[in-house]
Amino acid sequence: MSKTIAINAGSSSLKWKLFKMPEENTLASGIVERIGLNDSIFTIKYNNGEKYEEIVDINDHEVAVEMLLKQLTELGIIKDFNEITGVGHRVVAGGEIFQESALVTDEVIEQIESLAEFAPLHNPANATGIKAFRKILPDITSVAVFDTSFHQTMPKVNYLYSVPLEYYEKHNARKYGAHGTSHKYVALKAADMLEKPIEDLKIITCHLGNGASITAVNGGESIDTSMGFTPLAGVTMGTRSGDIDASLLPFLMEKEGIETINDMVYILNNKSGLKGLSGISSDMRDLEDAEETDERAALALRIFEDRVVKYIGSYAATMNGVDAIVFTAGIGENGVETRKNIIDRVTFLGATIDEEKNNVRGKERIISTDDSKVSVLLVPTDEEVMIARDVQKFSE
C-alpha cells in the first residue's frame, strides 16, 4: 500500500488530494489560498465530512507544503511523512517536449520553466510547487503530469495554424490545447459507463467551467480540441473571449486607445466572455438568476451555448460521426438548463436529452433517452485521480 498526493499549484494557491493507492481511495483533500498574501486560508477535508480550517499568513509555497504535511500528521491522516511515497504535479504546458507524464528531475523542472511563455500564469507556479515538495520530500517519486500531453495525438492537419509553416518550425507556433487530463478521464469513464471499449467509440467531451474546452476523442485519442496555442481560444468562457477575428484587435486598439497588444490580450483573457457580454458576472449562476429580467445576461447564456453547439457539430463532422457527448466541470456538471439547451440543438446527430435524468447536479449518469442514437453523459471530472494513476505507473 502507498499514499500518493496529487498537487495543482497556482500562483497563489495549492490544491491537493491524498489517495491510498492502488485502490484510489481518497483519504483527504484541501486547498491553500492566498499564498503570499495576508490572511491565507488553509483548508483540509477528511474522514468523510470532517473539516480543518485555519486563517494564517503563508508566505510562500514551501511554507504551505510544510504546513500541509504537518497537519496531515497532527490530524492523524498519516503517521509520518514516510507514508507518502509519491507526489504528482499538474503542469499546464508541456509543449512538444512532453508527450506524456515525466519523472521529475532538475532538467524536467528547467524545461517546465522554459515553457512558461506558453502558459505564463501557470507553469512558473507549477514549477514552484514541484520545487517546494522536492525540498521537503526529496526521495519520493515525483511526477509531472501535463495538461497538454493528451492532445499530443492530434494530427498536423488539426494542430497547425494556416500561417507560414516556418513559424511552427522555428517557434513551435501551433495548437496545444488544455484540460487534457480531464478530457482523458471523462472519456475513459464514459466508455466504462457505456460498457464499450473506448477504442470503438467516437466521443465529444465538453469540459465546461470558467475555462471551457471541447475535445474530439476518437478511439481513445484526442484528435482535435478547441483551445489553441493558449487557453484563450475556443468557446466563450467566463472571462475569456474564445475565438475571434485577429483583425479585430488593431481595430479595437485604435478605437479604444489601447496602447499595447499585451493590454488587448489582457482584456480578452480577463474582461471578455460571459463577464464582458453580460456586464454582470463571469459566473453562470449569476446570469441564470438574472436571465428573465436582463437581456444581456440572457444573450451571454445563448452565445455560450451557441459556441459549444458549433464545436460539437464540427467535431462530429471531423470524426465522421459521434457515439457519445460528455459534459463535465462546473457548468457541465451542474448546468441542467445549459445541457438541455445544447443537446436540443444537436438532435440532428441523434442525441436526445431525457429531462428527468438530466435534472441532476454533479452526479455520474447517462442523461439521454433510452432510444437516443447518441448517448449523452454527465461525468464529474477527477483530474487528481488521473495524476495519482500516473504516479503509480512510475512507482511500480
C-alpha positions as CSV (number, residue, x, y, z in Angstrom):
1,M,0.0,0.0,0.0
2,S,1.2,3.5,-0.8
3,K,-0.1,7.0,-0.4
4,T,0.1,9.5,-3.3
5,I,-0.7,13.2,-3.2
6,A,-1.9,15.0,-6.3
7,I,-1.0,18.7,-6.5
8,N,-2.3,21.6,-8.5
9,A,-0.2,24.6,-7.7
10,G,-1.4,28.1,-8.8
11,S,0.4,31.4,-8.4
12,S,-1.2,32.0,-5.0
13,S,-2.9,28.6,-4.3
14,L,-2.2,25.0,-3.7
15,K,-5.0,22.4,-4.3
16,W,-4.3,18.8,-3.4
17,K,-5.9,15.4,-2.8
18,L,-4.3,12.4,-0.9
19,F,-5.0,8.9,-2.2
20,K,-4.5,5.4,-0.9
21,M,-3.1,3.6,-3.9
22,P,-3.6,1.5,-5.9
23,E,-7.1,1.3,-4.5
24,E,-7.6,5.0,-5.4
25,N,-9.4,5.8,-2.2
26,T,-9.5,9.5,-1.3
27,L,-8.1,10.0,2.2
28,A,-8.2,13.8,2.3
29,S,-8.3,16.9,0.1
30,G,-7.8,20.5,0.5
31,I,-6.6,23.9,-0.7
32,V,-4.3,26.6,0.5
33,E,-5.5,30.0,-0.8
34,R,-3.9,33.5,-0.8
35,I,-0.3,32.2,-0.6
36,G,2.0,35.2,-0.3
37,L,-0.9,37.5,0.9
38,N,-2.2,38.3,4.3
39,D,-4.9,36.0,5.8
40,S,-4.1,32.9,3.8
41,I,-6.8,30.3,4.0
42,F,-5.7,26.7,4.8
43,T,-8.4,24.0,4.5
44,I,-8.4,20.2,4.9
45,K,-11.4,17.9,4.4
46,Y,-11.0,14.3,5.7
47,N,-12.8,11.4,7.4
48,N,-15.9,11.8,5.1
49,G,-17.1,15.1,6.3
50,E,-14.6,16.5,8.9
51,K,-13.0,19.8,8.1
52,Y,-10.0,21.7,9.4
53,E,-9.6,25.4,8.5
54,E,-7.1,28.0,9.6
55,I,-6.5,31.6,8.5
56,V,-2.9,32.5,8.8
57,D,-0.2,34.3,6.8
58,I,1.5,31.8,4.5
59,N,4.5,33.5,2.8
60,D,5.3,31.0,0.0
61,H,4.6,27.6,-1.4
62,E,7.3,25.9,0.6
63,V,5.7,27.1,3.9
64,A,2.3,25.9,2.5
65,V,3.8,22.4,1.9
66,E,5.4,22.3,5.3
67,M,2.1,23.3,6.9
68,L,0.1,20.7,4.9
69,L,2.4,17.8,5.8
70,K,2.4,18.9,9.5
71,Q,-1.4,19.0,9.6
72,L,-1.8,15.6,7.9
73,T,0.2,14.1,10.7
74,E,-1.4,16.1,13.5
75,L,-4.9,15.2,12.3
76,G,-3.9,11.5,12.1
77,I,-4.4,11.2,8.4
78,I,-0.8,9.9,8.1
79,K,1.5,8.8,10.9
80,D,4.6,10.3,9.4
81,F,5.9,11.8,6.1
82,N,7.3,8.4,5.0
83,E,3.8,7.2,4.4
84,I,3.7,9.5,1.3
85,T,5.5,7.6,-1.4
86,G,4.6,9.6,-4.4
87,V,3.5,13.1,-5.5
88,G,2.1,14.1,-8.8
89,H,2.0,17.7,-10.1
90,R,-0.3,19.1,-12.6
91,V,1.6,21.2,-15.2
92,V,-0.4,23.2,-17.7
93,A,2.0,23.5,-20.7
94,G,4.3,20.7,-21.8
95,G,4.8,22.0,-25.3
96,E,6.1,19.4,-27.7
97,I,8.8,18.3,-25.2
98,F,6.5,16.2,-23.1
99,Q,4.3,13.7,-25.0
100,E,3.4,12.1,-21.6
101,S,3.9,12.4,-17.9
102,A,7.5,12.6,-16.8
103,L,9.6,11.7,-13.7
104,V,10.7,14.9,-12.1
105,T,14.4,15.7,-12.4
106,D,16.4,19.0,-12.4
107,E,16.3,19.0,-16.2
108,V,12.5,18.5,-16.2
109,I,12.0,21.4,-13.9
110,E,14.1,23.6,-16.1
111,Q,12.1,22.5,-19.2
112,I,8.8,23.3,-17.4
113,E,10.1,26.8,-16.6
114,S,11.3,27.2,-20.2
115,L,7.8,26.5,-21.4
116,A,6.4,29.4,-19.3
117,E,5.9,31.5,-22.5
118,F,3.1,29.1,-23.4
119,A,1.4,29.4,-20.0
120,P,2.9,32.4,-18.2
121,L,0.3,32.3,-15.4
122,H,0.6,28.6,-14.7
123,N,3.9,27.0,-15.5
124,P,6.0,29.1,-13.1
125,A,3.6,28.4,-10.3
126,N,3.5,24.7,-11.2
127,A,7.3,24.6,-11.0
128,T,7.3,26.4,-7.7
129,G,5.1,23.7,-6.2
130,I,7.3,21.0,-7.6
131,K,10.4,22.6,-6.0
132,A,8.7,23.0,-2.6
133,F,7.8,19.3,-2.4
134,R,11.2,18.2,-3.6
135,K,12.9,20.2,-0.9
136,I,10.9,18.7,1.9
137,L,10.4,15.2,0.5
138,P,13.4,14.7,-1.8
139,D,13.3,11.0,-2.0
140,I,9.7,10.2,-3.0
141,T,8.6,9.5,-6.6
142,S,7.8,12.9,-8.1
143,V,5.9,13.1,-11.4
144,A,4.9,16.0,-13.7
145,V,1.5,15.4,-15.4
146,F,0.8,17.8,-18.3
147,D,-2.5,19.2,-19.4
148,T,-1.3,19.2,-23.0
149,S,0.0,15.7,-23.3
150,F,-3.3,14.0,-24.0
151,H,-3.6,16.3,-27.1
152,Q,-0.2,15.3,-28.5
153,T,-2.0,12.7,-30.6
154,M,-3.6,15.4,-32.7
155,P,-2.6,15.2,-36.4
156,K,-0.8,18.1,-38.0
157,V,-3.9,18.9,-40.1
158,N,-5.6,19.8,-36.8
159,Y,-2.9,21.4,-34.7
160,L,-1.2,23.6,-37.3
161,Y,-2.4,27.1,-38.0
162,S,-2.6,28.4,-41.5
163,V,0.3,30.8,-41.1
164,P,3.8,30.5,-42.7
165,L,5.0,27.0,-41.8
166,E,8.4,28.3,-40.7
167,Y,6.6,29.9,-37.7
168,Y,5.9,26.4,-36.4
169,E,9.3,25.1,-37.4
170,K,11.2,28.0,-35.7
171,H,8.9,28.9,-32.8
172,N,6.6,25.9,-32.2
173,A,3.6,28.1,-33.0
174,R,0.7,25.6,-33.0
175,K,-2.4,24.4,-31.2
176,Y,-1.6,22.7,-27.9
177,G,-5.0,22.6,-26.1
178,A,-5.6,22.2,-22.4
179,H,-7.7,20.3,-19.8
180,G,-6.2,17.2,-21.3
181,T,-6.2,15.3,-18.0
182,S,-9.9,16.0,-17.5
183,H,-10.8,15.1,-21.1
184,K,-9.0,11.8,-20.8
185,Y,-10.6,10.9,-17.5
186,V,-14.2,11.5,-18.6
187,A,-13.7,9.8,-22.0
188,L,-12.5,6.7,-20.2
189,K,-15.2,6.9,-17.6
190,A,-17.9,7.3,-20.4
191,A,-16.6,4.1,-22.1
192,D,-16.9,2.2,-18.8
193,M,-20.5,3.5,-18.3
194,L,-21.5,2.5,-21.8
195,E,-19.7,-0.8,-21.3
196,K,-17.9,-0.5,-24.6
197,P,-14.2,-0.4,-25.5
198,I,-13.0,3.1,-25.8
199,E,-11.1,2.1,-29.0
200,D,-14.5,1.6,-30.6
201,L,-16.0,4.9,-29.6
202,K,-16.2,8.4,-31.0
203,I,-16.7,10.8,-28.1
204,I,-17.0,14.5,-27.8
205,T,-16.0,15.7,-24.3
206,C,-17.3,19.1,-23.1
207,H,-15.2,20.5,-20.2
208,L,-17.4,23.5,-19.3
209,G,-16.3,25.6,-16.4
210,N,-14.9,29.2,-16.1
211,G,-12.4,27.9,-18.5
212,A,-14.0,25.7,-21.1
213,S,-12.9,23.4,-23.9
214,I,-14.3,20.8,-26.2
215,T,-12.4,17.7,-27.5
216,A,-12.9,15.2,-30.2
217,V,-11.8,11.8,-28.8
218,N,-11.6,9.1,-31.5
219,G,-10.7,5.6,-30.3
220,G,-9.4,6.9,-27.0
221,E,-7.1,9.6,-28.6
222,S,-7.6,13.3,-28.8
223,I,-7.7,14.3,-32.5
224,D,-8.8,17.9,-32.1
225,T,-9.6,20.3,-29.3
226,S,-11.0,23.8,-29.0
227,M,-8.3,25.6,-27.0
228,G,-5.3,26.6,-29.1
229,F,-1.8,28.0,-28.6
230,T,-3.0,29.2,-25.3
231,P,-6.3,28.6,-23.3
232,L,-7.7,31.8,-24.8
233,A,-9.1,30.1,-27.9
234,G,-12.2,28.1,-28.5
235,V,-15.7,28.6,-27.0
236,T,-16.9,31.6,-25.0
237,M,-15.7,31.3,-21.4
238,G,-16.2,33.0,-18.0
239,T,-13.8,35.9,-18.7
240,R,-12.1,34.8,-22.0
241,S,-13.4,35.7,-25.4
242,G,-12.8,32.4,-27.2
243,D,-12.3,32.5,-31.0
244,I,-12.3,36.0,-32.6
245,D,-11.1,37.5,-35.8
246,A,-7.5,38.7,-35.2
247,S,-8.1,41.8,-37.4
248,L,-10.5,43.0,-34.7
249,L,-7.6,43.6,-32.3
250,P,-5.8,46.5,-34.1
251,F,-9.3,48.0,-34.9
252,L,-10.3,48.0,-31.2
253,M,-6.9,49.1,-30.0
254,E,-7.1,52.2,-32.2
255,K,-10.8,53.0,-31.4
256,E,-10.3,52.5,-27.6
257,G,-6.8,53.9,-27.3
258,I,-5.4,50.6,-26.1
259,E,-1.6,51.1,-26.2
260,T,-0.1,47.6,-26.3
261,I,-1.0,44.2,-27.6
262,N,-0.5,42.8,-24.1
263,D,-3.1,45.2,-22.8
264,M,-5.5,43.9,-25.5
265,V,-4.8,40.3,-24.7
266,Y,-5.4,41.0,-21.0
267,I,-8.9,42.3,-21.9
268,L,-9.6,39.2,-24.0
269,N,-8.5,37.0,-21.1
270,N,-9.9,38.8,-18.1
271,K,-12.7,41.2,-19.2
272,S,-14.4,39.3,-22.0
273,G,-16.5,36.1,-22.3
274,L,-19.7,35.9,-20.1
275,K,-18.5,38.8,-18.0
276,G,-17.9,41.2,-20.9
277,L,-21.1,40.2,-22.7
278,S,-23.4,40.4,-19.7
279,G,-21.8,43.3,-17.8
280,I,-22.8,41.4,-14.7
281,S,-20.6,38.4,-13.9
282,S,-18.5,35.6,-15.2
283,D,-20.4,33.1,-13.1
284,M,-23.1,31.2,-14.9
285,R,-25.3,31.0,-11.8
286,D,-25.5,34.8,-11.6
287,L,-26.5,35.0,-15.2
288,E,-29.2,32.4,-14.8
289,D,-30.6,34.3,-11.8
290,A,-30.8,37.4,-14.0
291,E,-31.8,35.8,-17.2
292,E,-35.5,36.6,-17.1
293,T,-35.1,40.3,-16.4
294,D,-31.8,41.2,-18.0
295,E,-31.4,40.9,-21.8
296,R,-27.6,41.0,-21.7
297,A,-27.5,38.1,-19.2
298,A,-29.8,36.0,-21.4
299,L,-27.8,36.9,-24.5
300,A,-24.5,35.9,-22.8
301,L,-26.0,32.5,-22.0
302,R,-27.2,31.9,-25.5
303,I,-23.9,32.8,-27.0
304,F,-22.1,30.4,-24.7
305,E,-24.5,27.6,-25.7
306,D,-24.1,28.5,-29.4
307,R,-20.4,28.2,-29.4
308,V,-20.5,24.8,-27.7
309,V,-23.0,23.6,-30.2
310,K,-20.8,24.7,-33.1
311,Y,-17.8,22.8,-31.8
312,I,-19.9,19.7,-31.2
313,G,-21.2,19.9,-34.7
314,S,-17.8,20.4,-36.2
315,Y,-16.2,17.6,-34.2
316,A,-19.0,15.2,-35.2
317,A,-18.0,16.1,-38.8
318,T,-14.3,15.7,-38.1
319,M,-14.8,12.2,-36.8
320,N,-17.5,11.3,-39.3
321,G,-19.9,10.5,-36.5
322,V,-20.2,10.5,-32.8
323,D,-21.3,7.9,-30.3
324,A,-21.3,9.9,-27.1
325,I,-21.3,13.5,-25.8
326,V,-20.0,14.0,-22.3
327,F,-20.5,17.0,-20.0
328,T,-18.1,17.7,-17.2
329,A,-16.6,20.5,-15.0
330,G,-18.5,23.2,-13.0
331,I,-21.0,24.2,-15.7
332,G,-21.1,20.9,-17.4
333,E,-21.8,19.0,-14.1
334,N,-24.3,21.5,-12.7
335,G,-25.9,23.3,-15.6
336,V,-29.2,21.4,-16.1
337,E,-30.7,24.0,-18.5
338,T,-27.4,24.6,-20.3
339,R,-27.0,20.9,-21.0
340,K,-30.6,20.7,-22.2
341,N,-30.3,23.8,-24.4
342,I,-27.1,22.5,-26.0
343,I,-28.4,19.0,-26.8
344,D,-31.8,20.3,-28.0
345,R,-29.8,22.0,-30.8
346,V,-27.9,18.8,-31.9
347,T,-30.8,16.4,-32.2
348,F,-29.9,16.0,-35.9
349,L,-26.9,13.9,-34.6
350,G,-29.3,11.5,-32.9
351,A,-28.8,12.9,-29.4
352,T,-32.0,13.4,-27.3
353,I,-32.0,14.6,-23.7
354,D,-34.1,12.8,-21.1
355,E,-35.4,15.8,-19.0
356,E,-35.9,13.7,-15.9
357,K,-32.5,12.0,-16.0
358,N,-30.9,15.4,-16.8
359,N,-32.4,17.0,-13.7
360,V,-29.4,16.3,-11.6
361,R,-26.2,18.1,-10.5
362,G,-22.8,16.6,-10.2
363,K,-23.9,13.0,-10.3
364,E,-22.5,10.5,-12.8
365,R,-25.2,9.2,-15.1
366,I,-26.4,8.8,-18.7
367,I,-28.9,11.7,-19.3
368,S,-30.1,10.8,-22.8
369,T,-33.3,8.9,-23.6
370,D,-33.1,5.1,-23.9
371,D,-33.7,5.3,-27.7
372,S,-31.1,8.0,-28.3
373,K,-28.7,7.1,-31.0
374,V,-26.0,9.2,-29.4
375,S,-25.5,8.8,-25.7
376,V,-25.3,11.9,-23.6
377,L,-23.5,11.6,-20.2
378,L,-22.8,13.6,-17.1
379,V,-19.4,12.7,-15.7
380,P,-17.9,14.6,-12.8
381,T,-14.2,15.1,-13.6
382,D,-11.4,13.8,-11.4
383,E,-8.1,15.1,-12.6
384,E,-6.5,14.3,-9.3
385,V,-7.1,10.6,-9.7
386,M,-5.5,10.6,-13.2
387,I,-2.5,12.3,-11.7
388,A,-2.3,9.7,-9.0
389,R,-2.5,6.9,-11.6
390,D,0.4,8.3,-13.5
391,V,2.5,8.5,-10.3
392,Q,1.5,4.8,-9.6
393,K,2.9,3.8,-13.0
394,F,6.3,5.3,-12.2
395,S,6.2,3.6,-8.7
396,E,5.6,0.1,-9.9
